[in-house]
Amino acid sequence: MQRNIARLNTAYKNFFDGRGFPQIFYGKTAQTIREHLPGICNYFISGTTSGVMEGINNKIRLVMRLGYGLTNFNNLRSRLLGCCS
């Protein structure tokens, strides 16, 4: 497992870190990949995503939009707990 991660890091450095074609034309993309490479590797290792958490956050935003103007936090909390349970 660690050997595969090391190979991926080496391939990435050879491809993106030089001043060749990818760095010139895809500099922002290369920087983003460089910053998120551990998370990208973890996805391929474990195969899990954050889709469930994103769905919960989306539902919370929806309830907050529908409850616009609520001044009582306990009412908002009750709506969230009822919606997500």
HTML snippet that shows the backbone in 3Dmol.js (N, CA, C, O; Angstrom):
<script src="https://3Dmol.org/build/3Dmol-min.js"></script>
<div id="view" style="width:600px;height:400px;position:relative"></div>
<script>
const pdb = `
ATOM      1  N   MET A   1       0.828  -1.187   0.000  1.00  0.00           N
ATOM      2  CA  MET A   1       0.000   0.000   0.000  1.00  0.00           C
ATOM      3  C   MET A   1       0.876   1.255   0.000  1.00  0.00           C
ATOM      4  O   MET A   1       0.695   2.150  -0.826  1.00  0.00           O
ATOM      5  N   GLN A   2       1.828   1.310   0.938  1.00  0.00           N
ATOM      6  CA  GLN A   2       2.714   2.476   1.017  1.00  0.00           C
ATOM      7  C   GLN A   2       3.560   2.606  -0.245  1.00  0.00           C
ATOM      8  O   GLN A   2       3.862   3.714  -0.688  1.00  0.00           O
ATOM      9  N   ARG A   3       3.936   1.474  -0.816  1.00  0.00           N
ATOM     10  CA  ARG A   3       4.739   1.509  -2.032  1.00  0.00           C
ATOM     11  C   ARG A   3       3.940   2.113  -3.181  1.00  0.00           C
ATOM     12  O   ARG A   3       4.487   2.864  -3.988  1.00  0.00           O
ATOM     13  N   ASN A   4       2.645   1.788  -3.262  1.00  0.00           N
ATOM     14  CA  ASN A   4       1.799   2.360  -4.313  1.00  0.00           C
ATOM     15  C   ASN A   4       1.645   3.862  -4.143  1.00  0.00           C
ATOM     16  O   ASN A   4       1.652   4.603  -5.126  1.00  0.00           O
ATOM     17  N   ILE A   5       1.505   4.320  -2.893  1.00  0.00           N
ATOM     18  CA  ILE A   5       1.389   5.753  -2.641  1.00  0.00           C
ATOM     19  C   ILE A   5       2.687   6.457  -3.033  1.00  0.00           C
ATOM     20  O   ILE A   5       2.661   7.537  -3.625  1.00  0.00           O
ATOM     21  N   ALA A   6       3.819   5.841  -2.701  1.00  0.00           N
ATOM     22  CA  ALA A   6       5.111   6.421  -3.076  1.00  0.00           C
ATOM     23  C   ALA A   6       5.257   6.488  -4.590  1.00  0.00           C
ATOM     24  O   ALA A   6       5.768   7.475  -5.120  1.00  0.00           O
ATOM     25  N   ARG A   7       4.814   5.451  -5.286  1.00  0.00           N
ATOM     26  CA  ARG A   7       4.869   5.456  -6.757  1.00  0.00           C
ATOM     27  C   ARG A   7       3.977   6.536  -7.342  1.00  0.00           C
ATOM     28  O   ARG A   7       4.352   7.194  -8.313  1.00  0.00           O
ATOM     29  N   LEU A   8       2.783   6.727  -6.750  1.00  0.00           N
ATOM     30  CA  LEU A   8       1.879   7.768  -7.219  1.00  0.00           C
ATOM     31  C   LEU A   8       2.484   9.148  -6.991  1.00  0.00           C
ATOM     32  O   LEU A   8       2.390  10.016  -7.859  1.00  0.00           O
ATOM     33  N   ASN A   9       3.104   9.359  -5.836  1.00  0.00           N
ATOM     34  CA  ASN A   9       3.751  10.638  -5.553  1.00  0.00           C
ATOM     35  C   ASN A   9       4.892  10.910  -6.532  1.00  0.00           C
ATOM     36  O   ASN A   9       5.045  12.033  -7.013  1.00  0.00           O
ATOM     37  N   THR A  10       5.684   9.896  -6.824  1.00  0.00           N
ATOM     38  CA  THR A  10       6.788  10.052  -7.762  1.00  0.00           C
ATOM     39  C   THR A  10       6.276  10.386  -9.159  1.00  0.00           C
ATOM     40  O   THR A  10       6.802  11.283  -9.818  1.00  0.00           O
ATOM     41  N   ALA A  11       5.263   9.674  -9.605  1.00  0.00           N
ATOM     42  CA  ALA A  11       4.693   9.946 -10.929  1.00  0.00           C
ATOM     43  C   ALA A  11       4.113  11.352 -10.991  1.00  0.00           C
ATOM     44  O   ALA A  11       4.258  12.049 -11.995  1.00  0.00           O
ATOM     45  N   TYR A  12       3.459  11.759  -9.918  1.00  0.00           N
ATOM     46  CA  TYR A  12       2.873  13.100  -9.880  1.00  0.00           C
ATOM     47  C   TYR A  12       3.969  14.156  -9.968  1.00  0.00           C
ATOM     48  O   TYR A  12       3.857  15.111 -10.737  1.00  0.00           O
ATOM     49  N   LYS A  13       5.027  13.982  -9.178  1.00  0.00           N
ATOM     50  CA  LYS A  13       6.119  14.961  -9.186  1.00  0.00           C
ATOM     51  C   LYS A  13       6.783  15.025 -10.544  1.00  0.00           C
ATOM     52  O   LYS A  13       7.111  16.111 -11.020  1.00  0.00           O
ATOM     53  N   ASN A  14       6.985  13.886 -11.175  1.00  0.00           N
ATOM     54  CA  ASN A  14       7.603  13.878 -12.504  1.00  0.00           C
ATOM     55  C   ASN A  14       6.724  14.571 -13.533  1.00  0.00           C
ATOM     56  O   ASN A  14       7.232  15.207 -14.456  1.00  0.00           O
ATOM     57  N   PHE A  15       5.422  14.453 -13.383  1.00  0.00           N
ATOM     58  CA  PHE A  15       4.516  15.003 -14.386  1.00  0.00           C
ATOM     59  C   PHE A  15       4.216  16.476 -14.161  1.00  0.00           C
ATOM     60  O   PHE A  15       4.201  17.247 -15.120  1.00  0.00           O
ATOM     61  N   PHE A  16       3.974  16.895 -12.903  1.00  0.00           N
ATOM     62  CA  PHE A  16       3.488  18.240 -12.649  1.00  0.00           C
ATOM     63  C   PHE A  16       4.535  19.209 -12.106  1.00  0.00           C
ATOM     64  O   PHE A  16       4.383  20.415 -12.301  1.00  0.00           O
ATOM     65  N   ASP A  17       5.576  18.750 -11.445  1.00  0.00           N
ATOM     66  CA  ASP A  17       6.476  19.678 -10.783  1.00  0.00           C
ATOM     67  C   ASP A  17       7.485  20.343 -11.715  1.00  0.00           C
ATOM     68  O   ASP A  17       8.014  21.407 -11.394  1.00  0.00           O
ATOM     69  N   GLY A  18       7.748  19.742 -12.833  1.00  0.00           N
ATOM     70  CA  GLY A  18       8.683  20.361 -13.767  1.00  0.00           C
ATOM     71  C   GLY A  18       8.056  21.574 -14.439  1.00  0.00           C
ATOM     72  O   GLY A  18       6.874  21.857 -14.248  1.00  0.00           O
ATOM     73  N   ARG A  19       8.839  22.275 -15.211  1.00  0.00           N
ATOM     74  CA  ARG A  19       8.319  23.434 -15.936  1.00  0.00           C
ATOM     75  C   ARG A  19       7.855  23.039 -17.332  1.00  0.00           C
ATOM     76  O   ARG A  19       7.898  23.844 -18.262  1.00  0.00           O
ATOM     77  N   GLY A  20       7.422  21.822 -17.467  1.00  0.00           N
ATOM     78  CA  GLY A  20       6.973  21.330 -18.760  1.00  0.00           C
ATOM     79  C   GLY A  20       5.552  21.749 -19.074  1.00  0.00           C
ATOM     80  O   GLY A  20       5.011  22.666 -18.455  1.00  0.00           O
ATOM     81  N   PHE A  21       4.968  21.089 -20.012  1.00  0.00           N
ATOM     82  CA  PHE A  21       3.630  21.403 -20.527  1.00  0.00           C
ATOM     83  C   PHE A  21       2.560  21.518 -19.448  1.00  0.00           C
ATOM     84  O   PHE A  21       1.852  22.525 -19.414  1.00  0.00           O
ATOM     85  N   PRO A  22       2.410  20.530 -18.562  1.00  0.00           N
ATOM     86  CA  PRO A  22       1.309  20.621 -17.592  1.00  0.00           C
ATOM     87  C   PRO A  22       1.427  21.819 -16.656  1.00  0.00           C
ATOM     88  O   PRO A  22       0.423  22.460 -16.347  1.00  0.00           O
ATOM     89  N   GLN A  23       2.647  22.132 -16.198  1.00  0.00           N
ATOM     90  CA  GLN A  23       2.807  23.226 -15.251  1.00  0.00           C
ATOM     91  C   GLN A  23       2.469  24.564 -15.905  1.00  0.00           C
ATOM     92  O   GLN A  23       1.890  25.434 -15.256  1.00  0.00           O
ATOM     93  N   ILE A  24       2.814  24.740 -17.152  1.00  0.00           N
ATOM     94  CA  ILE A  24       2.544  26.005 -17.837  1.00  0.00           C
ATOM     95  C   ILE A  24       1.056  26.175 -18.095  1.00  0.00           C
ATOM     96  O   ILE A  24       0.503  27.239 -17.816  1.00  0.00           O
ATOM     97  N   PHE A  25       0.401  25.158 -18.620  1.00  0.00           N
ATOM     98  CA  PHE A  25      -0.986  25.289 -19.028  1.00  0.00           C
ATOM     99  C   PHE A  25      -1.985  24.916 -17.947  1.00  0.00           C
ATOM    100  O   PHE A  25      -3.127  25.374 -17.977  1.00  0.00           O
ATOM    101  N   TYR A  26      -1.574  24.092 -16.997  1.00  0.00           N
ATOM    102  CA  TYR A  26      -2.484  23.635 -15.960  1.00  0.00           C
ATOM    103  C   TYR A  26      -1.932  23.948 -14.568  1.00  0.00           C
ATOM    104  O   TYR A  26      -2.037  23.122 -13.661  1.00  0.00           O
ATOM    105  N   GLY A  27      -1.352  25.119 -14.396  1.00  0.00           N
ATOM    106  CA  GLY A  27      -0.715  25.475 -13.134  1.00  0.00           C
ATOM    107  C   GLY A  27      -1.662  25.442 -11.954  1.00  0.00           C
ATOM    108  O   GLY A  27      -1.324  24.901 -10.901  1.00  0.00           O
ATOM    109  N   LYS A  28      -2.854  26.019 -12.117  1.00  0.00           N
ATOM    110  CA  LYS A  28      -3.832  26.042 -11.025  1.00  0.00           C
ATOM    111  C   LYS A  28      -4.317  24.631 -10.706  1.00  0.00           C
ATOM    112  O   LYS A  28      -4.471  24.279  -9.537  1.00  0.00           O
ATOM    113  N   THR A  29      -4.555  23.830 -11.726  1.00  0.00           N
ATOM    114  CA  THR A  29      -4.986  22.449 -11.523  1.00  0.00           C
ATOM    115  C   THR A  29      -3.894  21.644 -10.839  1.00  0.00           C
ATOM    116  O   THR A  29      -4.173  20.860  -9.932  1.00  0.00           O
ATOM    117  N   ALA A  30      -2.656  21.834 -11.269  1.00  0.00           N
ATOM    118  CA  ALA A  30      -1.534  21.120 -10.656  1.00  0.00           C
ATOM    119  C   ALA A  30      -1.400  21.509  -9.187  1.00  0.00           C
ATOM    120  O   ALA A  30      -1.117  20.659  -8.343  1.00  0.00           O
ATOM    121  N   GLN A  31      -1.601  22.775  -8.884  1.00  0.00           N
ATOM    122  CA  GLN A  31      -1.517  23.227  -7.491  1.00  0.00           C
ATOM    123  C   GLN A  31      -2.631  22.602  -6.655  1.00  0.00           C
ATOM    124  O   GLN A  31      -2.387  22.176  -5.526  1.00  0.00           O
ATOM    125  N   THR A  32      -3.847  22.541  -7.192  1.00  0.00           N
ATOM    126  CA  THR A  32      -4.966  21.947  -6.471  1.00  0.00           C
ATOM    127  C   THR A  32      -4.715  20.469  -6.208  1.00  0.00           C
ATOM    128  O   THR A  32      -4.962  19.985  -5.103  1.00  0.00           O
ATOM    129  N   ILE A  33      -4.230  19.753  -7.207  1.00  0.00           N
ATOM    130  CA  ILE A  33      -3.921  18.327  -7.035  1.00  0.00           C
ATOM    131  C   ILE A  33      -2.826  18.160  -5.989  1.00  0.00           C
ATOM    132  O   ILE A  33      -2.899  17.264  -5.148  1.00  0.00           O
ATOM    133  N   ARG A  34      -1.816  19.018  -6.039  1.00  0.00           N
ATOM    134  CA  ARG A  34      -0.717  18.945  -5.077  1.00  0.00           C
ATOM    135  C   ARG A  34      -1.238  19.132  -3.650  1.00  0.00           C
ATOM    136  O   ARG A  34      -0.813  18.422  -2.739  1.00  0.00           O
ATOM    137  N   GLU A  35      -2.150  20.077  -3.453  1.00  0.00           N
ATOM    138  CA  GLU A  35      -2.679  20.362  -2.121  1.00  0.00           C
ATOM    139  C   GLU A  35      -3.581  19.244  -1.607  1.00  0.00           C
ATOM    140  O   GLU A  35      -3.626  18.994  -0.402  1.00  0.00           O
ATOM    141  N   HIS A  36      -4.294  18.572  -2.497  1.00  0.00           N
ATOM    142  CA  HIS A  36      -5.275  17.566  -2.085  1.00  0.00           C
ATOM    143  C   HIS A  36      -4.826  16.138  -2.359  1.00  0.00           C
ATOM    144  O   HIS A  36      -5.639  15.217  -2.284  1.00  0.00           O
ATOM    145  N   LEU A  37      -3.570  15.934  -2.671  1.00  0.00           N
ATOM    146  CA  LEU A  37      -3.093  14.593  -3.037  1.00  0.00           C
ATOM    147  C   LEU A  37      -3.306  13.556  -1.936  1.00  0.00           C
ATOM    148  O   LEU A  37      -3.700  12.434  -2.254  1.00  0.00           O
ATOM    149  N   PRO A  38      -3.069  13.866  -0.657  1.00  0.00           N
ATOM    150  CA  PRO A  38      -3.339  12.837   0.365  1.00  0.00           C
ATOM    151  C   PRO A  38      -4.810  12.407   0.398  1.00  0.00           C
ATOM    152  O   PRO A  38      -5.098  11.220   0.550  1.00  0.00           O
ATOM    153  N   GLY A  39      -5.729  13.344   0.259  1.00  0.00           N
ATOM    154  CA  GLY A  39      -7.146  12.992   0.233  1.00  0.00           C
ATOM    155  C   GLY A  39      -7.519  12.185  -0.996  1.00  0.00           C
ATOM    156  O   GLY A  39      -8.343  11.274  -0.919  1.00  0.00           O
ATOM    157  N   ILE A  40      -6.921  12.512  -2.123  1.00  0.00           N
ATOM    158  CA  ILE A  40      -7.173  11.764  -3.354  1.00  0.00           C
ATOM    159  C   ILE A  40      -6.679  10.330  -3.199  1.00  0.00           C
ATOM    160  O   ILE A  40      -7.366   9.386  -3.587  1.00  0.00           O
ATOM    161  N   CYS A  41      -5.494  10.172  -2.634  1.00  0.00           N
ATOM    162  CA  CYS A  41      -4.953   8.822  -2.404  1.00  0.00           C
ATOM    163  C   CYS A  41      -5.837   8.047  -1.438  1.00  0.00           C
ATOM    164  O   CYS A  41      -6.089   6.860  -1.646  1.00  0.00           O
ATOM    165  N   ASN A  42      -6.312   8.706  -0.378  1.00  0.00           N
ATOM    166  CA  ASN A  42      -7.172   8.034   0.590  1.00  0.00           C
ATOM    167  C   ASN A  42      -8.473   7.563  -0.046  1.00  0.00           C
ATOM    168  O   ASN A  42      -8.993   6.512   0.329  1.00  0.00           O
ATOM    169  N   TYR A  43      -9.008   8.321  -1.002  1.00  0.00           N
ATOM    170  CA  TYR A  43     -10.228   7.883  -1.679  1.00  0.00           C
ATOM    171  C   TYR A  43      -9.976   6.566  -2.411  1.00  0.00           C
ATOM    172  O   TYR A  43     -10.783   5.641  -2.318  1.00  0.00           O
ATOM    173  N   PHE A  44      -8.860   6.477  -3.140  1.00  0.00           N
ATOM    174  CA  PHE A  44      -8.587   5.261  -3.899  1.00  0.00           C
ATOM    175  C   PHE A  44      -8.242   4.089  -2.993  1.00  0.00           C
ATOM    176  O   PHE A  44      -8.438   2.935  -3.373  1.00  0.00           O
ATOM    177  N   ILE A  45      -7.730   4.372  -1.798  1.00  0.00           N
ATOM    178  CA  ILE A  45      -7.414   3.302  -0.854  1.00  0.00           C
ATOM    179  C   ILE A  45      -8.688   2.769  -0.207  1.00  0.00           C
ATOM    180  O   ILE A  45      -8.908   1.558  -0.174  1.00  0.00           O
ATOM    181  N   SER A  46      -9.532   3.670   0.308  1.00  0.00           N
ATOM    182  CA  SER A  46     -10.712   3.225   1.067  1.00  0.00           C
ATOM    183  C   SER A  46     -11.974   3.134   0.217  1.00  0.00           C
ATOM    184  O   SER A  46     -12.853   2.325   0.514  1.00  0.00           O
ATOM    185  N   GLY A  47     -12.082   3.939  -0.823  1.00  0.00           N
ATOM    186  CA  GLY A  47     -13.257   3.895  -1.696  1.00  0.00           C
ATOM    187  C   GLY A  47     -14.492   4.566  -1.120  1.00  0.00           C
ATOM    188  O   GLY A  47     -15.588   4.384  -1.649  1.00  0.00           O
ATOM    189  N   THR A  48     -14.341   5.341  -0.043  1.00  0.00           N
ATOM    190  CA  THR A  48     -15.489   6.019   0.537  1.00  0.00           C
ATOM    191  C   THR A  48     -15.488   7.490   0.139  1.00  0.00           C
ATOM    192  O   THR A  48     -14.438   8.072  -0.133  1.00  0.00           O
ATOM    193  N   THR A  49     -16.668   8.077   0.110  1.00  0.00           N
ATOM    194  CA  THR A  49     -16.809   9.480  -0.235  1.00  0.00           C
ATOM    195  C   THR A  49     -17.504  10.215   0.899  1.00  0.00           C
ATOM    196  O   THR A  49     -17.943   9.603   1.873  1.00  0.00           O
ATOM    197  N   SER A  50     -17.597  11.514   0.767  1.00  0.00           N
ATOM    198  CA  SER A  50     -18.272  12.334   1.768  1.00  0.00           C
ATOM    199  C   SER A  50     -19.696  12.663   1.329  1.00  0.00           C
ATOM    200  O   SER A  50     -20.266  13.660   1.772  1.00  0.00           O
ATOM    201  N   GLY A  51     -20.266  11.843   0.474  1.00  0.00           N
ATOM    202  CA  GLY A  51     -21.600  12.099  -0.057  1.00  0.00           C
ATOM    203  C   GLY A  51     -22.686  12.165   1.001  1.00  0.00           C
ATOM    204  O   GLY A  51     -23.599  12.985   0.902  1.00  0.00           O
ATOM    205  N   VAL A  52     -22.601  11.314   2.008  1.00  0.00           N
ATOM    206  CA  VAL A  52     -23.620  11.316   3.061  1.00  0.00           C
ATOM    207  C   VAL A  52     -23.569  12.629   3.827  1.00  0.00           C
ATOM    208  O   VAL A  52     -24.607  13.229   4.106  1.00  0.00           O
ATOM    209  N   MET A  53     -22.376  13.072   4.165  1.00  0.00           N
ATOM    210  CA  MET A  53     -22.241  14.331   4.909  1.00  0.00           C
ATOM    211  C   MET A  53     -22.697  15.510   4.069  1.00  0.00           C
ATOM    212  O   MET A  53     -23.331  16.429   4.588  1.00  0.00           O
ATOM    213  N   GLU A  54     -22.389  15.500   2.791  1.00  0.00           N
ATOM    214  CA  GLU A  54     -22.844  16.577   1.908  1.00  0.00           C
ATOM    215  C   GLU A  54     -24.367  16.593   1.816  1.00  0.00           C
ATOM    216  O   GLU A  54     -24.969  17.665   1.758  1.00  0.00           O
ATOM    217  N   GLY A  55     -24.994  15.422   1.802  1.00  0.00           N
ATOM    218  CA  GLY A  55     -26.452  15.351   1.783  1.00  0.00           C
ATOM    219  C   GLY A  55     -27.068  15.912   3.051  1.00  0.00           C
ATOM    220  O   GLY A  55     -28.080  16.611   2.999  1.00  0.00           O
ATOM    221  N   ILE A  56     -26.458  15.607   4.196  1.00  0.00           N
ATOM    222  CA  ILE A  56     -26.961  16.151   5.463  1.00  0.00           C
ATOM    223  C   ILE A  56     -26.816  17.664   5.482  1.00  0.00           C
ATOM    224  O   ILE A  56     -27.739  18.368   5.891  1.00  0.00           O
ATOM    225  N   ASN A  57     -25.667  18.172   5.043  1.00  0.00           N
ATOM    226  CA  ASN A  57     -25.467  19.625   4.999  1.00  0.00           C
ATOM    227  C   ASN A  57     -26.472  20.290   4.071  1.00  0.00           C
ATOM    228  O   ASN A  57     -26.979  21.368   4.382  1.00  0.00           O
ATOM    229  N   ASN A  58     -26.768  19.665   2.939  1.00  0.00           N
ATOM    230  CA  ASN A  58     -27.747  20.207   2.003  1.00  0.00           C
ATOM    231  C   ASN A  58     -29.129  20.265   2.645  1.00  0.00           C
ATOM    232  O   ASN A  58     -29.849  21.251   2.487  1.00  0.00           O
ATOM    233  N   LYS A  59     -29.501  19.208   3.368  1.00  0.00           N
ATOM    234  CA  LYS A  59     -30.800  19.174   4.034  1.00  0.00           C
ATOM    235  C   LYS A  59     -30.885  20.248   5.116  1.00  0.00           C
ATOM    236  O   LYS A  59     -31.931  20.875   5.282  1.00  0.00           O
ATOM    237  N   ILE A  60     -29.785  20.467   5.859  1.00  0.00           N
ATOM    238  CA  ILE A  60     -29.764  21.513   6.882  1.00  0.00           C
ATOM    239  C   ILE A  60     -29.955  22.881   6.240  1.00  0.00           C
ATOM    240  O   ILE A  60     -30.726  23.697   6.745  1.00  0.00           O
ATOM    241  N   ARG A  61     -29.270  23.141   5.144  1.00  0.00           N
ATOM    242  CA  ARG A  61     -29.447  24.426   4.449  1.00  0.00           C
ATOM    243  C   ARG A  61     -30.875  24.603   3.966  1.00  0.00           C
ATOM    244  O   ARG A  61     -31.417  25.706   4.036  1.00  0.00           O
ATOM    245  N   LEU A  62     -31.496  23.531   3.474  1.00  0.00           N
ATOM    246  CA  LEU A  62     -32.873  23.599   3.008  1.00  0.00           C
ATOM    247  C   LEU A  62     -33.815  23.952   4.153  1.00  0.00           C
ATOM    248  O   LEU A  62     -34.677  24.818   4.005  1.00  0.00           O
ATOM    249  N   VAL A  63     -33.654  23.289   5.288  1.00  0.00           N
ATOM    250  CA  VAL A  63     -34.513  23.568   6.435  1.00  0.00           C
ATOM    251  C   VAL A  63     -34.305  24.997   6.920  1.00  0.00           C
ATOM    252  O   VAL A  63     -35.262  25.665   7.312  1.00  0.00           O
ATOM    253  N   MET A  64     -33.066  25.467   6.896  1.00  0.00           N
ATOM    254  CA  MET A  64     -32.804  26.842   7.322  1.00  0.00           C
ATOM    255  C   MET A  64     -33.440  27.840   6.354  1.00  0.00           C
ATOM    256  O   MET A  64     -33.936  28.883   6.780  1.00  0.00           O
ATOM    257  N   ARG A  65     -33.429  27.529   5.053  1.00  0.00           N
ATOM    258  CA  ARG A  65     -34.097  28.410   4.079  1.00  0.00           C
ATOM    259  C   ARG A  65     -35.598  28.427   4.291  1.00  0.00           C
ATOM    260  O   ARG A  65     -36.227  29.485   4.272  1.00  0.00           O
ATOM    261  N   LEU A  66     -36.168  27.243   4.496  1.00  0.00           N
ATOM    262  CA  LEU A  66     -37.616  27.169   4.701  1.00  0.00           C
ATOM    263  C   LEU A  66     -38.031  27.825   6.008  1.00  0.00           C
ATOM    264  O   LEU A  66     -39.144  28.338   6.118  1.00  0.00           O
ATOM    265  N   GLY A  67     -37.150  27.814   6.997  1.00  0.00           N
ATOM    266  CA  GLY A  67     -37.471  28.403   8.287  1.00  0.00           C
ATOM    267  C   GLY A  67     -36.934  29.806   8.441  1.00  0.00           C
ATOM    268  O   GLY A  67     -36.688  30.260   9.559  1.00  0.00           O
ATOM    269  N   TYR A  68     -36.747  30.502   7.323  1.00  0.00           N
ATOM    270  CA  TYR A  68     -36.204  31.854   7.386  1.00  0.00           C
ATOM    271  C   TYR A  68     -37.088  32.732   8.261  1.00  0.00           C
ATOM    272  O   TYR A  68     -38.307  32.766   8.092  1.00  0.00           O
ATOM    273  N   GLY A  69     -36.481  33.421   9.173  1.00  0.00           N
ATOM    274  CA  GLY A  69     -37.231  34.291  10.059  1.00  0.00           C
ATOM    275  C   GLY A  69     -37.504  33.671  11.415  1.00  0.00           C
ATOM    276  O   GLY A  69     -38.017  34.344  12.309  1.00  0.00           O
ATOM    277  N   LEU A  70     -37.167  32.388  11.587  1.00  0.00           N
ATOM    278  CA  LEU A  70     -37.343  31.783  12.901  1.00  0.00           C
ATOM    279  C   LEU A  70     -36.371  32.439  13.879  1.00  0.00           C
ATOM    280  O   LEU A  70     -35.174  32.535  13.607  1.00  0.00           O
ATOM    281  N   THR A  71     -36.885  32.880  14.998  1.00  0.00           N
ATOM    282  CA  THR A  71     -36.022  33.540  15.974  1.00  0.00           C
ATOM    283  C   THR A  71     -35.654  32.615  17.117  1.00  0.00           C
ATOM    284  O   THR A  71     -34.755  32.928  17.897  1.00  0.00           O
ATOM    285  N   ASN A  72     -36.324  31.496  17.230  1.00  0.00           N
ATOM    286  CA  ASN A  72     -36.088  30.579  18.330  1.00  0.00           C
ATOM    287  C   ASN A  72     -35.207  29.421  17.854  1.00  0.00           C
ATOM    288  O   ASN A  72     -35.608  28.656  16.976  1.00  0.00           O
ATOM    289  N   PHE A  73     -34.019  29.292  18.426  1.00  0.00           N
ATOM    290  CA  PHE A  73     -33.097  28.239  18.027  1.00  0.00           C
ATOM    291  C   PHE A  73     -33.667  26.855  18.308  1.00  0.00           C
ATOM    292  O   PHE A  73     -33.429  25.925  17.539  1.00  0.00           O
ATOM    293  N   ASN A  74     -34.410  26.706  19.389  1.00  0.00           N
ATOM    294  CA  ASN A  74     -34.968  25.390  19.737  1.00  0.00           C
ATOM    295  C   ASN A  74     -35.942  24.900  18.676  1.00  0.00           C
ATOM    296  O   ASN A  74     -35.997  23.702  18.399  1.00  0.00           O
ATOM    297  N   ASN A  75     -36.714  25.806  18.074  1.00  0.00           N
ATOM    298  CA  ASN A  75     -37.611  25.407  16.985  1.00  0.00           C
ATOM    299  C   ASN A  75     -36.816  24.931  15.763  1.00  0.00           C
ATOM    300  O   ASN A  75     -37.156  23.925  15.139  1.00  0.00           O
ATOM    301  N   LEU A  76     -35.762  25.668  15.439  1.00  0.00           N
ATOM    302  CA  LEU A  76     -34.916  25.260  14.313  1.00  0.00           C
ATOM    303  C   LEU A  76     -34.272  23.905  14.596  1.00  0.00           C
ATOM    304  O   LEU A  76     -34.226  23.042  13.719  1.00  0.00           O
ATOM    305  N   ARG A  77     -33.783  23.719  15.797  1.00  0.00           N
ATOM    306  CA  ARG A  77     -33.180  22.442  16.199  1.00  0.00           C
ATOM    307  C   ARG A  77     -34.179  21.309  16.078  1.00  0.00           C
ATOM    308  O   ARG A  77     -33.842  20.237  15.577  1.00  0.00           O
ATOM    309  N   SER A  78     -35.398  21.532  16.527  1.00  0.00           N
ATOM    310  CA  SER A  78     -36.444  20.505  16.449  1.00  0.00           C
ATOM    311  C   SER A  78     -36.746  20.150  15.000  1.00  0.00           C
ATOM    312  O   SER A  78     -36.920  18.977  14.668  1.00  0.00           O
ATOM    313  N   ARG A  79     -36.810  21.159  14.136  1.00  0.00           N
ATOM    314  CA  ARG A  79     -37.074  20.901  12.717  1.00  0.00           C
ATOM    315  C   ARG A  79     -35.949  20.079  12.089  1.00  0.00           C
ATOM    316  O   ARG A  79     -36.199  19.160  11.309  1.00  0.00           O
ATOM    317  N   LEU A  80     -34.698  20.425  12.441  1.00  0.00           N
ATOM    318  CA  LEU A  80     -33.559  19.685  11.896  1.00  0.00           C
ATOM    319  C   LEU A  80     -33.552  18.237  12.381  1.00  0.00           C
ATOM    320  O   LEU A  80     -33.323  17.316  11.598  1.00  0.00           O
ATOM    321  N   LEU A  81     -33.801  18.044  13.658  1.00  0.00           N
ATOM    322  CA  LEU A  81     -33.808  16.691  14.186  1.00  0.00           C
ATOM    323  C   LEU A  81     -34.953  15.874  13.579  1.00  0.00           C
ATOM    324  O   LEU A  81     -34.779  14.690  13.292  1.00  0.00           O
ATOM    325  N   GLY A  82     -36.107  16.488  13.384  1.00  0.00           N
ATOM    326  CA  GLY A  82     -37.239  15.784  12.775  1.00  0.00           C
ATOM    327  C   GLY A  82     -36.991  15.466  11.311  1.00  0.00           C
ATOM    328  O   GLY A  82     -37.431  14.431  10.810  1.00  0.00           O
ATOM    329  N   CYS A  83     -36.295  16.345  10.633  1.00  0.00           N
ATOM    330  CA  CYS A  83     -36.043  16.166   9.198  1.00  0.00           C
ATOM    331  C   CYS A  83     -34.971  15.104   8.954  1.00  0.00           C
ATOM    332  O   CYS A  83     -35.074  14.333   8.000  1.00  0.00           O
ATOM    333  N   CYS A  84     -33.959  15.057   9.790  1.00  0.00           N
ATOM    334  CA  CYS A  84     -32.813  14.179   9.550  1.00  0.00           C
ATOM    335  C   CYS A  84     -32.907  12.837  10.273  1.00  0.00           C
ATOM    336  O   CYS A  84     -31.986  12.025  10.187  1.00  0.00           O
ATOM    337  N   SER A  85     -34.000  12.596  10.980  1.00  0.00           N
ATOM    338  CA  SER A  85     -34.085  11.333  11.703  1.00  0.00           C
ATOM    339  C   SER A  85     -34.918  10.311  10.952  1.00  0.00           C
ATOM    340  O   SER A  85     -35.090   9.188  11.425  1.00  0.00           O
TER     341      SER A  85
END
`;
const viewer = $3Dmol.createViewer("view");
viewer.addModel(pdb, "pdb");
viewer.setStyle({}, {cartoon: {color: "spectrum"}});
viewer.zoomTo();
viewer.render();
</script>
